[in-house]
Amino acid sequence: MKKILLVLQIFIKCSLIFLVFFVWLNFVFDSLWLSAVISFVITFVIEVVSIFIKRKKGDIDSLKIKEKENAEKMFYSLSKDNSNIEFFYNLARSRHQNVKKNKKFILICHQDNTKVALFPFLKFQTMTIDDLLSISHLIKVFINKLVIVCNLYDKTLSKNLSDFPYEIVLLDKYETYQKLYKEYDFYPTITVKESQSKFTFKDFINNAFRREKAKAYLISSLALFIGGIFIQFNIYYNIVASILILLAIISLSNKSNKKLPDEVL
């Protein structure tokens, strides 16, 4: 059933994109077939690009508002806990047998002789390439993968990860919640009593483009398109209707159902 709904959602979204370009290309070309072909090609390109962009987005979009708040509280709590390395040691031991605790990091040794180091970088600053280099110098043992838990990290770091002799996985506080705490069903104790989150402009945008509002945008745009048929200066109707259809497309795309990758550790 979910696959059918997903296919239906993609079909509706592509149909809306096609409709917008087809209506406007009719003002440029006299041939309906030419307008239809060009609109189809543009729609196909936009859909392929949108799929690629969605795959690059972080798992934060799949977190619920309450989970985002918990992720922030848990990071804050761990950063204030002097024994936070003990928490990650117990987290790793909940699933893996051969786990060693270092002063700065956790080492997981798998049966196939691969070794994974888990390093908690629990500072509020955004992690940079200098921080990454400092962390790598602290790892004095041979490893195959380095997993770093942090508050936030500079997105440009992805360009430098291939320069290291081992695989590096960076997890911000939201990705840590999703890929470690939820995956292992092992959560740190929250010591923060009240939420520190505020209503931001991003929250306003997310509320404006909720999927439930796509239907209203679509009905309004179709009403304007139909009304434009009987009005002499219908270009203004087409402009507003096109904007409403774009809002409907954005609303339909405002939910991510990404599948989590393989186990981090």
Disulfide bonds with the S-S distance in Angstrom:
none
